[in-house]
Every structure is written in C-alpha cells, then in structure tokens.
Amino acid sequence: FAYSAISECKNLASIIVDSENEVYESIAGNLYYKGGNGLLKVVPLCPIKKFEIPADLTYIELGAFEDAICIEEFSVSEDNECFVSVNGVLYSKNVQDVTIDNGELSYEEYTFLVQYPLGRANESFAVPEGTDIIHANAFRNSQKLKTLILSDSVTHVQGGAFANSESLETVIFAENGNLIFIGSSAFSEAKALVSVTIPASVEIMEDEPFYGCEKLETVIFAENCKITGLETPFFRCSSLKNVTLHEGLEYLGAWSFSECTSLESITLPDSLTEIGESFFDGCTNLKEVKFGKNSNLCQIDFWAFRNCVSLTSFTVPDSVTCIEYEAFDSCENLKELRFGENSRLEYIGDGAFWNCEALTAVSIPAEVKEIGAAAFRGCSNVTSLTFSENSKLESIGEDAFSSFYKITSLIIPDSVTYIGSYAFAYLDNLTTVTIGSGLTELPEGIFYSCDSLTEVIFAENEALTTIGCEAFSECSALEAIVIPRGVTTIGESAFNDCIKLAYMDLPDTVTEIGSFAFSGCDSFLSITIPDTITEIAPYTFEDCSGLVEVLIPHTVKSIGEGAFL
C-alpha cells in the first residue's frame, strides 16, 4: 500500500471495499488490511471524535491519520500489545530494535509517539518524559495546537512530524536534551510557526525542514550544534528575518534561503565551504552578506544570488575558487564587487554577473584562469575594467564584456590564449586597446562596433595568425592599424565600415583576405597587397570610395566579383 495512494482527498467521507477483495476491507468507512489487523487510511471526513484501537490492531500505516482532523482523542484496548493511549494521545508500546555488532546481538527499546489527535482543542502539549521518537507525520495537519514542548528523552523527530500544523507557533526543545535527529520536512508548511531554536545535541537535520513556513521570523542554531550540512532548510520562508548559524556548519544546499523575501542580512560561518544552487535566489530584500576573516568558502554555485535586487555590495572571500554560472544574475543594484588581494578565485562562470546594471568597476584577481561566456553581460555602467599585472587569465568567453559601454581603455593580459566571439563588442567609449602576446587568433566580432576606438596596440607577438570575421567591423573612429607580422588570415568583414581607416600595413605573412574584409573603408587612398596573396576575394574593397591607388602583385591569379566595386 503506497503512502500517497489516498492522500489529499480532503472531501473523502467513506471508503467502500468489495467484500470479495482478498487484501483490503472497509470498517466504518476506513481502509484496513483484510482481517482488520492493519489500519491503512482514516478518511478526512471521518465523524468519529474518539477513535478506538481494538486489541487485534498491530499495524498503522504511515499517514493513516494525517487528514483525520475530527479526531480529538484515541482510546486503545487494554489487550492491545502494540499501542497505548496516554491522555488521548496514541503511543507505541516499547518497540525493540535488534542490532548485530561483531557477531553479538544487542537490544534497545523505544517508545514512539505515534499520533496526536489532530482535532484536539488544547493549545499546548508537552511530550511526556520517556518518549523516544516522534513518529513521522504524528502532528501533521494538527488544527489548534500552538505550543509544543519536547521532553529530554526525545532523540528523533521523524519526517513530516509537524508539517502543515495549522496553528503551531512555538516548538520548545529541551536545552540539555538528547535530540539528535530531525527528519525531512519535519516542520514544512507549519504556517503559524514564528521562531525555532535548534539545540546543540542535534547531529542530523534532513532536507526541507522548514519549507514554506511563511511566518517563521527567527531561527537560531545553538553555538555548539553538531549539524554539518543542511539541504534546502528555509525555502519560501517569506517572513524570515533573523538566522544565527553555528560554526561547524560546512554545507548549505540548493535553495537554502530562496524566496526568503524578508531576509535583509546574514552572517555565514567560517566553516561553510559552499553556497549551493539558488541559495539566496529571490531574496529581494537581502542587503548584506557577511563572511568571517577565516572563511573557508570555496564555491558560489549557480543562481546563488539571482534576483537579489537590494544587494548593493559584495565582498568575495579570498578562499573562493569558483563562481558558477549566473550566480549574481539580475542583482541590478549591485554597485561594488570586491575581491581581496589574496583572492584564490580561478573561475568566473557563464553569465555570473549578468545584468548587474549598477556595477561600476571590475577588477579581475590574478588567479582567475577562465571567465565564462556573457559573464558580465548587461553591466552597462562599468567604467573601469582591470586585470592584475600578474594575471594568470587564459580564457575569456564570448560576449563576456560586451556591455561595458563606458570603459575607455583595455589591456588584455599576455597570459590570455583564447577569447570568444564578440567578447568586447559594442563598447561605445573604448578608445585604446592593448592586445597581449598570448593570442593566436582575434575571434569573430571581438571589437565589433567599438565606434570610438582610435588606437590598437599589439604586443610583440608572432603567435597571432588570424584576425577573425568582423573583428574590427564598424570601428568607425579607427584611422590606422599595424597588423603584426605573423598574421596569415584576415577574415570576412574584419574591417568592414571602418570609415576613417586611412592606413593599413599588411605584412608579407598574410596569405588570405576574406570577402568584405575592407568593405566601406571610405578613407583608404592606397593599398599595397603583399605578394603572399594569390586571390582577392569578392567585395574585399567594396565601397572604398576614396581609394586612388591599388598595388596588385604578380602573385594574384584571381580577383573576385565586386572586389573593388
């Protein structure tokens, strides 16, 4: 029998089973195993306020009572060997757990709180001493309970134990108790819960413990709490304002604080090594994230701070080596991005700072080796982009800086060996570029439409062999350029519509010039084609209206259509 087989049927009043069914039967409209010794489901509209457990009932299915909100108390036959009722609450009689250790049998006995009557009128309840385990879903959907006190003896709170409790505001754990385990979704969607303090004794808290607790404002983990990892603990806790996390916490998983729209500030412990996927995604009021001086944070995962629109500054701890893709996507008011002098950052992922519109300056730390595609796309107010003098940067992805419209100068480090297409395109105010010695190719559209560019300086570099398609296309202010010796290929439309380009020194290493390479270069007066060229491609010098003289060497065997049209 599947736990979810008859779940969420809120208007179910009766289950009727054919008398010939060999597995199930219906008793008083509720579902049992044949013979009545196993209870599977009590219907939500069960009219019984005092539910009686007979002597022969030995098994109760997980979630059997989770929708039975009319039950106010349980009564158990004195002859029942498995269950007992104490003040109307259903408990197990001692359950024996048998383990084998080095060939020796050992026995431990546990007492479960099996089920709290969901329709009970009492607003408070204290779990009695001697109770070891709160059973899964034991309080799920409780209607009127506001305050719950757990005794010292409780060691385990199983999954979903207090989930969907309509009125539960406060849970008090024993300060010096023995609680070591809190199961998955233990308090999920307890919509009235306001505050929780997790005691130091807890070692394991499973996933989504407080998911959707929309009124939860304060969570405190005791200073010496033993929990080392949490998975999605506070997703959609929209009222959460205060969180105290303990040292020793190493991992917070995906969606940990996602959609906590009231969270304004948080201090993350030094022990934390990773900020998981969508960690603060949608925390629209988050203004401050604090790290200690001895932070061990290594990774900021994808979408970690996406849509944190109130975040204005962020200091990346020196220990961080990786910022994954779109980690800060659409942090539209992030103005200051700071890296320490001893930053160990090596990787900035695709779209990591996409649409951080308020960002004004970017300084790439020395240890960064790779910047992903569109890493800073949409950062349209950046006025300064600098790379460390000792930069180890090797790769810049396509469109990485194509929105830095306001920068005026750029120095590409010698360490860079790869740049993706259009990485520095559309930089309207860029006037000067220095290109490092590590590149073998200027990619397609690298400086496309940089219409203020007047000076291009190539480092001494015979490694550069290719100037790609549209590399300097529509650089309308460029007047002169000296192509480094060693370049063999100038791609299609490489200098298309460079309308002020009057001087071009083509080295005798160039063997191929693509179609439209110098189309629309109106200011060309003369051009000397080196004798390494055998073919002039179609439309190479189309619309060069100022061209007076062309020197074509004896090596040219073919002139394409419209080459000088």
N, C-alpha and C positions, 0 to 999 in steps of 0.2 A: 504494500500500500504506500503510494507516494504521498509525502507530507503535503505537497501543494495540490493534490488531486481535487480537494473540495475547499480551496482557500478563497477568501474574499467574496464569498457568496453571501452577502450581508442580509439578504431577504429570504434566505432558505429557512423554511419552517418545519420541514419534515423530510426524512429520507426513507423511502419505502423499498424494501428488497424482496424480490420474488422468493416465496417460501422454498422453492426448489434449488435456490442458489446454494452451492456446497461450501462457499468460502465466507460469505457475509450474511448478516441478518440485521434486522431493524428492531430496536427495543425502544419504545416510547418515542419513535421518530428519529432516534440517533443511530449511528452506524457502529456495529460491533463485528468482531470475528464470530463465525458460527460457534454457537455454544455459549457466547456471552462472556468469555474469559478475557477478551481483549477489546478495549474501547478505542475506536478509531476517530470518530468525529461527533461532537455535540453541535447541533445546528444552532446558528446565531439567534434564531427566534424561539429557542427552547424556553418554554414558560416556567420551567422548574426553578425556584429560588433556592431550595435546599436540595442539593444533588447528593444522592445516596450511592455509595460504593458498596456493592454486595461482597459477600465472603469469597466468591469464586473469581472475582476480577483480579487478574495478576499482571495485566499489561495495559498501559495507557500510551497511545501513540503521541509522538511529538506534535504539539499544536492542536491536540484534540479539543481543548477548551478555549483556544485563542479568540474565538468570535462569540463565545457564550457570555455576553455581558449582563445577562439577567441573573446569573447565579450569585447568590450572596453568601452561601456557606456550603461546606462539604460535611457529609456525615459518612462514616466508614463503619461497616460491620465489625464487631469485636473479633469475629472469627477470621477476618482477612489477614493473611500472613505477610502481605506486601505493603500495605498502605495504612496510614493512621491520620486521623483528623485531630488537630490541636487548635482549639478556639475557632473552628470553622475553616482552617487552612489545611490543605492537603500536603502530607509529607510521606516520604517512603519510610518503611521500617529499615533498619540497618541493612545496607547493601554491601555485600562482601566482594572485595576486589582481590583476585588471586594473581600473584606475580611469581616468576621464576628467576632467581638470581644465583648464578653459579651452581645451578642444579638444585637449589633449595627453594621450597615453596614458602611464600610469606603471605599473610592475610591482613587486609586492612578493611575496616568497616566505615561506611559513610552514611550520613543521613542527608537526603535531598529534601529541599522544599520544592515539591512537585508542581503545585498550582495554588495561586492566590485567587480567591473568588472575585472575579472582575467587577461584579455589581455591588460589592460591599460598600456600605455607606461611610465607613471610617475614613478619616482624612490622614491618619498616620498609622504606621505599622513598624514594630521592632521585630526583626528576625530573632527568634529565641536562641540563646546560647545552646550549643550542641548541634546546630545545623551546620553542615559542612559545605554543601553545594546548593546554589540557587539554580534550579533546573532551567534548561532552555525554554524561553517563552513563558516562564512562570507568572510574570506580571504583565505580559503583553496585552495591550488594549484595556488595562485597568482604567476604570472610569473616574473614581472620586479620590483615589489615594494621592495625597500631596507630599507627604514626608515619609521617607523610608530610612530606617536605621539598621545597619548591618552589624551583627554581633562579632566579637573577636574570633569566634570559631570558624566563620565562613572563609573557605580557602579558594573557592571557584564560583564565579558568576558566569554561567554559560551563555551561549549566543542568543541574542534577542530577548534576554531575560526581562528587560524593562522597555522594550521597543513599543512605540505607539501608545505609551501611557498618557492618557488624555490630560490629567491634572497634576502629574508628578513634577514638583518644583525643586525639591531638595533630596539629595541622597547623602547620608552621613555614613562614612566608612569609619570603622574603629581605628583610632590613631595608632595603636600598638597591636593591631590585629594580625591575622595570618593570611590575609587575602593575597594570592599570588597570581591569579589568572582572571582576566575579563575577556569573554568571548566576543566574536564578531557581532556587530550591530547591537551590542548589549543595550544601548540607550537610543538607538536610531529613531528619529521622529518622535521622541518624547517632547512634544511641542511646548510644554509648560516649564521644562527644566531650565533653571536660571544659573545655577553655579554648581561646580563639582571640584572637590579636592581629591586627587588620586594619592593614596598612601604610599609610603616608601617601600612597603613589602611587596608591591605588585611587580612581577617579573615579566609577564606577557600580557599585552593588550592586543587582541586581534583586530582585523580590518573594520573600518567604518563604525567605530564605537559610538560616535555622536552624530552620525549622518542626519542632516535635516532637523537638528534641534534648533528651531528657529528663534527661540527666546533665550538660548544659552548665552550668557554675557561673560562669565568668568570661569576659567579652568586653571587650576594650579596643580602641578605635579610636585610632590614633596621633594625636598632637596636631595635626599639620598635614594630616590626612586630607582628601581633596578631595570626598568624598561629600556631596551637599547634601540628598538625600532617601532615605528608606528606607520600603518598603512591607511591613508585616507581618513584621518581621525575626525576632521572638523568640516568636511564638505557640506556646504549650504547651511552653515550655522550663521545666519544672516545678522544676528544681534551680537555676535562675539566681539568683545572689546579688549579683554584682558586675558593674556595667556602667559603663564610662567612655566617655562620648560626647564628641565633639570640637566645638569652636566652628566654625561654618560649616555645621553641620547645620541645615537650615531646616524640614524636613518629616519627620515620622514618621507613617505612615499608619495605617489601621484595624488593630485587633487587634495592635498592635506588641508589647505585653507581656502580652497577655491570657492568663490562666491560668498566669502565672509565679508559682506559689504559694509559692516560697521567697524571692522578692524582698522585702526589707524597707525599703530606702532607695535613692533615686536622685537624682542631680543632673542637671537638664536644662540644656543650654547656652543662653546668652542669644540665640543666633541662631535658635533654634526658634520658628516662628511659629504652629504649630497642633498641638494634641494631637488626634489623629484618633479616629474612631469606635471604641468599645470598647477604647481604648488600654491601660488597666490593668484591664479587666473581669475580675473573678475573681481578682485578686491579693490573696488573703485574708490575707497576712502583711505587706502594704505598710503601713509606719508613717509614712514620711516622704518627701515630695517637695520637693526644694529648687530654687529659682529664683535666678538672679543678680539683682543690683540693676538691671541694664540689660537685663532680659528683654524680648524682642520678641514674646512670645507674644500672639496676637490672639484665638484661638478655642479653646475646650474643647468638643470635639464630643460627640455623644450617646453615652451609656453609657460615657464615658471612664473613670470611676472606679466603675462599678457593682459592687456587692458587694465593695468594698474594706473589709472589716469590721474591720480593725485600724487603719485611718486615724482618728486622734483629733483632728488639727488640720490646717487647710489655709489657706494664705495665697494669695489670688488676686493674681497680679501686676497692677500698675497698667495694664499695656499691654493686658490682656484686654478685649475689647469684647463678647464673646458667649459665654455658657454655654448650650449646646444642651440639648435635652430629655433628661431622666433621666440627666444627666451624672454625678451623685453618688447615683443611686438605690440605696437599701438600704445606704448607708455607716452602719450602725446605731450605730457608736461615735464618729462624728464629732461632737465636742463644741464645737470652736471653728472658726468660719468668719470669716476676717479679710479685709477689704478696705482698701487704703491710702487715705490722704486724697486722693491724686491719681488715684484709680481712674477709668478711662475706660470702665468696663463700662456697656453700653447695653441689653443684652437678657439676661434670665434665662428659659430655655425651659420648656416644659411638663414638670412633674414633675422639674425639675432636681435638687431635693434631697428627693425623695420618700423617705419612711421613714428619714430621718436622725434616729433617735429620741433620740439623746443631745444633739442641738443645744440650746443653752440661750439663745442670744441671736442676733438677726438685725438687722443694720443695713444698710439699702439705700443704696448710694452715690448721690451726687447726679446722676450722668449717666445712670442707668438710666431708660429710657423705657418699657419693657414687661416685665411679669412674667407668664409664661405660666400656663395652667391647671394647678392642682394642684402648683404649683412647690414648695411646702413642705408638701404633704400628708403626714400621718403624723409630723410633727415635734412630737410631743406634749409635749415637755419645755421648749419655748421659753417663757421668762418675760418676754422683752422684745423688742418689735418697734419699730424706729425708722426714720424716713425723714429724710434730710438736710433742713436748713432751706431749702436752695436746690434742692430736688428738681425734676427735670425729668420725673418719672414721669407717664405719660399713661394707661397701661392696666394693669389688674390682671385676670388671667384667673379663670375660675370655679374655686371650691374652692382658690384659691391659698394661703390661710392658715387653712383650716377645721379644722386640728388644733392650733392654738395655744391649747390649753385653759387654759394658766396665765397668759397675759398679762392685765393688769388695766385697761390703758388703751390707747387707739388714737387717733392723729391722722392722718387721711387728707389728704395734701398738696393744696393748691389746684390744682396742675398736673394732677391726675388727672381725666380726662374720661370714662373708661369703667371699669366694674368688672363682672366676670362674676358669674353667679348663684352664691349660697352661698359667696362668697369669704371671708367672716368668720363663717360659721355654726358653731354648736356650741362657741363659746368660753365655757366654763362660768364662768370667773372674770372675764370682761370686765365692768367697771362703768361706764366712761366712754368715750364716743366723740365725737370732733370730726370733722365731715364738711366737707371743703373746698368751696370755691366753684366748682370746675370741673365738677361733675357736673350733668347734666340728668336723670339717672334713677338711683334706687336700685334695683338689679336684684332679681330674684326671690331670696328667701331670703338676702339679704346678711347679715343678723344673726339668722338663724333659730336658735331655741333657745339664744340667749345669755341664760341664765336668771338671771344676776347683774347684767345691765345695768340701771342706775338713771338714767343721765344721757345724753342725746343732744343734742349742741350742733351746730347748723347755722351755718356761716359765713354772713355776709351774702351771700345768693345768690338772685337771682330767676331764675337759669337753671334751677334744679331744677323739673321739671314733673311727674315721675312717681315715686311710691313703689310699687314692684313687688309682685307676689304674694308673700305670706309674708315680706316684707322684715323685719318685727319679730315674726313669729309665734312664740309660746311664749317670749317675753321676759317671764318670769313675775315679775320684780322691778321692771319699769318702771312707775313711778307717774304720770309726767306727760311730755308731749311737746308742743312747739310746732311745728306744721307751717309751714314757710316760706311766705310769700306768693309766689305764682307757681306753686305746685303745683296741677295741674289734675286729676290722676288718682291715686286710691288703689286699688291692685289687690286682687284676691281674697285673702282671708285675711291681709291685710297686717299686722294687729294681732291675729290670732286667738289666743285663750287668753293674752292679756296680763292675767292675773287681778288684778293690783294697779293697773292703769291706771285712775286716777280722773279725770284731767283731760286733755282733748284740745281744743286750739284749732284749729278748722278755718277756714282763711282763705276769703274770699269769691271766691277764684280757683278753688276746687275745683268741677269740673263732673261728676265721675264717681267713684262709690264702688262697688267690686266686691262681689260676693257674699261673705258670711262675713268681711267686712273687719274687723269688731269682734266677731265671734262669741266668746263665752266671756269677755268683759271684765266680770267679776263686780262690779268696784268702781265701774263707771260709775254715778253718781247722776243726772246730767242730761247731755243732749247737745243742742246747737243746730246744726241743719242749715242751712248757708248758702243764700241764695235763688238761688244759681247752680245748685243741684241740681234736676233735673226728675224724677228717678226714684230710688226707694230699691230696691236690688237684693234678690233673695231672700236671706233669712237674714243680712242685713247685721249686725243686732244680736241674733242668736240667742243664747240663754243668757246674756244680760246681766241676771242675776238681781237685781242691786241697783239697776237703773235705775228712777228715780222720775218723771223728767220728760223729755219729748222735745218740742222745739220744731220743728214742721214748717212750712216757709214756704209761701206761696201758690203758689209755682212748681212744687211737686211734683205731678205728674199721675198717678204710678203708684207703688204700694207692692207689692213682690213677695211671693211666698209665704214665710211664716215670717220676715218681716223683723224682727219683734220677738217671736218665739216664745220 
